[in-house]
Amino acid sequence: MSLKNRIVRALNRHVLPRHRLVLRKSGHEAENGLLTPSLRERMFSDIAAIAGPWLDSVLGSEMAMPASALPGAVADFAELHERRPVRDNSGGMGFNGSLWLYLFARALRPELIVESGTWQGHSAWLMAEAAPEAELITFDIEHDNLLTRHPRVDYRLGDWAGHQVVARARSMVFFDDHISHTRRLREAAKRGFRHCLFDDNVPANGVFLTGDPPLPTLAMLHDPQMRPGMRIDWRYREREFHYVASEDDWTSAALIEAYRPVPPLRPASPYREHLGLAYVRLRG
Ligand SMILES: C[S@@+](CC[C@H](N)C(=O)[O-])C[C@H]1O[C@@H](n2cnc3c(N)ncnc32)[C@H](O)[C@@H]1O
C-alpha cells in the first residue's frame, strides 16, 4: 500500500468517522468503474445470468425474487455500493463478494440475519440495506475497527456462542470470522439455522491465501483426497503453520444437505474475484 493510501486509511479509521467523514482512495478498485450506460447495463445482465442459476440452485422455491428482477437488483447493488459508508474495506469484502451477499439477502428476504465477523461494519450495513424487513445481529470479538453503525443493526461484542440466538422461519447466518467452518456448522445447526453463508472457503492447497484460515473449510470437507489424520503444512507471512484433520470435524459433514460455492463472476464482472464464498443448507 502506498504511503498516501496508508495515511488515508489511518484517517478514515481513527479520525474522520468521529465527524462522519471519509476520504476516498482513488487507487481502490471499487472507486473506479464504468460510466457508459450501455456497457453498465450489459455488465448487470451478464452478472445476473451467472447469479440467477446459482440463487435458484440454492434457494429454489424459497427465492423471493423472480429471475427477471435480477439485472435490476444488480443495478441497485452497484448504485448502493457507490454510497457505502466504509470506502476502503481492506480486510473485508470487495465489490464481487459484496454483490453476492447483497443478492443472496435480497433473494431470500429473511426475517433474521446473523453475522459473525463485523470488522468495519461494511457487510452488516450492506445486508441491512438488502433486506429492509430483517432484524440483523452482528458479532465481533472487538469493536476497535468498527467504522459505521446502521440504525437497524444490533452490534454485539463477543463470539455468538456466548449469546442466545435462535433461528426463525426465514433466517440466514453469515460466517466471516476465520473460525473453523465445522465448528460454525455445528453451532448453526444447534440454533436451528438452515441457510448459511461461509467466507474464506479456501481449498486444502490454498490454506496460505489468508491469515487464520477457518480450518477445516467446507471445501476441504468436500475434497475426496482429504481425510481424518491428514496433515497440511504451510507458510504465511514468514511463519509456519500446520493443521491435522480430526475425525470429529469430518462427522460434521453429515449436517450438510446442500453445499454450493459461488461461481466465478469473471468475465461478466471485471472486479477482483472474491475468495471462497460458499452456501450451505443444513438439514432441517
Ligand atoms: C474478515 S473480517 C470480517 C469482514 C466483514 N464481514 C466485511 O466484509 O465487512 C473478520 C472479523 O472477524 C472477527 N472475529 C474473529 N474471531 C471472531 C469470533 N470468534 N467471533 C466473531 N468475530 C470474530 C475479527 O475480529 C474481524 O473483525
The ligand as an SDF file (V2000), in Angstrom:
LIG
                    3D

 27 29  0  0  0  0  0  0  0  0999 V2000
  -12.6640  -10.6790    7.5540 C   0  0  0  0  0  0  0  0  0  0  0  0
  -13.1940   -9.7020    8.8880 S   0  0  0  0  0  0  0  0  0  0  0  0
  -14.9070   -9.5260    8.5750 C   0  0  0  0  0  0  0  0  0  0  0  0
  -15.2180   -8.6680    7.3490 C   0  0  0  0  0  0  0  0  0  0  0  0
  -16.6280   -8.1540    7.2650 C   0  0  0  0  0  0  0  0  0  0  0  0
  -17.5980   -9.2340    7.2900 N   0  0  0  0  0  0  0  0  0  0  0  0
  -16.8160   -7.3370    5.9970 C   0  0  0  0  0  0  0  0  0  0  0  0
  -16.5860   -7.8500    4.8910 O   0  0  0  0  0  0  0  0  0  0  0  0
  -17.2430   -6.1810    6.0910 O   0  0  0  0  0  0  0  0  0  0  0  0
  -13.1120  -10.8540   10.2060 C   0  0  0  0  0  0  0  0  0  0  0  0
  -13.6050  -10.3450   11.5400 C   0  0  0  0  0  0  0  0  0  0  0  0
  -13.8930  -11.4820   12.3650 O   0  0  0  0  0  0  0  0  0  0  0  0
  -13.6510  -11.1060   13.6920 C   0  0  0  0  0  0  0  0  0  0  0  0
  -13.5790  -12.2900   14.5560 N   0  0  0  0  0  0  0  0  0  0  0  0
  -12.5160  -13.0580   14.8950 C   0  0  0  0  0  0  0  0  0  0  0  0
  -12.8840  -14.0320   15.7460 N   0  0  0  0  0  0  0  0  0  0  0  0
  -14.2180  -13.8940   15.9490 C   0  0  0  0  0  0  0  0  0  0  0  0
  -15.1810  -14.5950   16.7100 C   0  0  0  0  0  0  0  0  0  0  0  0
  -14.8460  -15.6380   17.4770 N   0  0  0  0  0  0  0  0  0  0  0  0
  -16.4670  -14.1730   16.6710 N   0  0  0  0  0  0  0  0  0  0  0  0
  -16.8280  -13.1000   15.9190 C   0  0  0  0  0  0  0  0  0  0  0  0
  -15.9460  -12.3920   15.1750 N   0  0  0  0  0  0  0  0  0  0  0  0
  -14.6690  -12.7790   15.1850 C   0  0  0  0  0  0  0  0  0  0  0  0
  -12.3740  -10.2940   13.6050 C   0  0  0  0  0  0  0  0  0  0  0  0
  -12.2130   -9.5030   14.7800 O   0  0  0  0  0  0  0  0  0  0  0  0
  -12.6260   -9.4840   12.3240 C   0  0  0  0  0  0  0  0  0  0  0  0
  -13.1870   -8.2400   12.6410 O   0  0  0  0  0  0  0  0  0  0  0  0
  1  2  1  0
  2  3  1  0
  2 10  1  0
  3  4  1  0
  4  5  1  0
  5  6  1  0
  5  7  1  0
  7  8  2  0
  7  9  1  0
 10 11  1  0
 11 12  1  0
 11 26  1  0
 12 13  1  0
 13 14  1  0
 13 24  1  0
 14 15  1  0
 14 23  1  0
 15 16  2  0
 16 17  1  0
 17 18  1  0
 17 23  2  0
 18 19  1  0
 18 20  2  0
 20 21  1  0
 21 22  2  0
 22 23  1  0
 24 25  1  0
 24 26  1  0
 26 27  1  0
M  CHG  2   2   1   9  -1
M  END
$$$$
